[in-house]
């Protein structure tokens, strides 16, 4: 919802600079803005991060620009701000701003958040900004969980707290469950066998197991796991009941 609010605020500006702490969140909000502005003409979209673009000489600015960047690429954004006007800066997840970013005037993020441009700081995590009103201002808009749920902006939820004592007891019981341990070993064997067949392209393979029950269990696991490997396999079981003729047929 905060992304939608920032979009509505951005409509009055020609250049929108969106900054988030991570590449993943930057790309995510970048795509949101593309959708929001899909019905608007002549919008120039620029993504800045180490996986996209960081060479300022390759960045072409136009009349209307939406620029999304990570905090780490603030050096590029700082330079672009000097080339543009009518700017809106959106600092998403601003609770991730470090003390150095807030206080060090040589830090590029500090240069950005202390610029004269209109700036919106967005976060769902409370942060005490009282000592830095010269940066964050004193206009604060909050939406409580209660109101958001009441107005159906978000769904209701319940908290489930894990009982650590029960978890530890359950783990200890699992360690004593020999059947589970044996099945885990068979699963590992099945995976190793299928992966080896896939890599080496062998045509035949014999697996020796301790008991008939273990052999039958292994076959079930192997067939199930092969659903994911999708290998063209024929799987047979040989035990003391298997006739000589059937053995010959299987091996040939």
N, C-alpha and C positions, 0 to 999 in steps of 0.2 A: 504494500500500500504506500509506503514511503517513496518508492520509485515513481508511482503514479503522481504523488504530490509534487515531487521534484520536476517531473515532466510538465505539469501545469504551470509551475513557476517559470520554467525555461522558455515558455512561449513568447515572452517579452524580450528575448535576447537573441542576438545573431550568432554568438559563439558560446557554446556550452562545453565546459571542461568538467568531466566526471572523473573523480579519482577514488580508487579503492585499494586496499592493501594487497590483494592477491590477483594473480593473473586470471584465475577461474572466475572470481567475482567481477573483475573488470570486463571479461568477455561476456559474462551473463547479462550485466546491466547494459552493455553495448548493444546486445541483441534486443533487449527490451526497448531501448530507445529507437532502434530501427523500426520496430513494430509500431511504436507510438507515432513516429513521424512518417509512416508509410504513405499517408495520404497527402503529405506536404512535398512540394516540388523543390528542386535545387538544393538539397541538403547534402553536404559533403561529410562523409563519415571517416574518421581517422582513429585507428587503434594503435596505441603506443605501449609496448612492453618488449621484453627481450625475445619473445617469440614472434612478434609482429614487426613493428618499425621503431627504430631508435635513431636513425640517421636523419637529422633535421633537414638536411639538403634534399631528402627524398619526399619530404612532407609538403604537399601543395595545399595552401589555404585558399578558400573561396569566400564568397560573400556570407554564406551560412554554414557553420561548421559544428559538428558534434564530435568532440575529441574525448576518448576514454583512455585512461592511463592508470598504471599502478603507481603506488607511492614511490617505488624505486626509480621510476622514470620521471621524477619531478624535475630533474635538471632540464629535460627536453620541454616539459610543459612550461616551466618558468621562462624559457626563451620564446616560446610561442605566444605567451601572454603579452610580451613586449611588442609583438607584431599585430595584435588584434585590439579591438575595442568593443564596447557593448557586450562585455563578457559576464557570464554567470559561472561561478565555480561551485561544484557540488562535491563535498568531501564525504564520501560514504564510509560507514563503519569508523567514524572519527575517533571512537574510543581506542583505536589502535595507534593513534598518533603518539609517538614517543615523547619523553620529556625533552630530548634534544630537538625534535621537530618543533615543539612548542616554544622553546626558549632560545635556541641557538640561531642567531641572525644569519649565520653563514650556511645554515642548512637550507636546501632548496625547497623543502616542504614548508619551512618557516617563511620563506620569501613569498610563497604562494598564498598561505593562509593569512598573511599580514598585508597583502596587496589591497589597493583601494577598490578592487572589483567587488561586486555583489557576491556574497558567499553563503552557501547553505551547508550546515553541518548536520549530518544524518546518522543516527545510531539507535539501535534497540537496546543498547546497554547503557545504563545510567553512568554518567561521568560528572564529577565535581569540577565545574569550570569557573567557580566564583573568583578564583585568583587570577583569571585570565580573560576578564571581560573585554579588554582591549582587543582580543582576538575573536572570541566567540560571541561578543555582544551580550545584551541582556534580554533579547527577545527569544523566549523559549516556548515552544509548542510541544505539549505532551499529550499522549493518548494512552490511558491506563489499560491494563489487560481487562479489567472489569467492564469498562465502557466498550472496548472493542468486541468483547464476547457478547455483551448485551445487544449491541447493534449489528451483530452477526458479520462483523468485518473479519473475524477469525473464528475458528471453531473452538468449542470448549475442550477442556482436557483434564486429565487426572494425573496425579503424581503417584508413581510406584517406586518405593524405596527398596533396594535390594537388602536382604538380610544376610550380612556377611557370614555369620555363624552357620546359617543353613547352607550357604554356598560351599563353605569349607568342608562341612560334614558330607555334603553330596559328592564333592570331589574325592574325598577320602573313601567313600563307599564305592565310587567308580573304580578307584585304584584296586579295590579288593575284588571287583567283579571280573573274574578270570575269563568268563565268556565274552565280555565286551572287549577285553584286551586281545583275545584270540581273534575276534572278528576284525578288530582294527588292523592286526597283523596281516590278515588275509586281504583286506582292502588295499593295504600298502603293496602287498605282493602283486595283486591284480593290476594296480596302476603301473608298477614297475614293468610288468610283463607286457602290457599293452603299449606303453611308451617305447619299450625296447623293440617290439615288433614294428611299430610305426617308423622308428629311426633306422633300423637295420634291414627292414623288408624281408625278414626270414620267412621261409615257407612252412616250416614245421618246428614245433617246440613241444618238449615233454616236461610236465611239471609233476614232481613227486610230492605227495602229501602223506601225512602220518596215518590218517584213518579214512574210512569210507565217508563218515559223516563230514569230516573236514573237506574231503574232496567234493562232496555234493554242495556244501556251503560255498566253497571256492567257485564252483561252476556258476552258481546263482549270482554271486558278486561280479564275476568276470563278464557274464552276459549283460548285467545291468550297466556296468561301467562302459562297456563297449557301445552302448547307445550314444555316448558322448564322443568316443573315438571314431565310431562309424567305420570300423575295419571289417573287411569281408572275411569273417572267421567261421570255421566249423569247429565246434568244441565237443570233444568226446570224453567219456569217463571209462577207464579200464580198471577193473578190480578182479578179485578171485572168481567172481561169477561170470566174467566175460569169456565167451567161447573162443576157441583158437581161431575159427574161421572169421569171427568178427574182429579179432585182433589184427588178422592179416588184412582185412578190408580197411580197417582204420589206418594202419601204417602205410598202406599202399595208396 
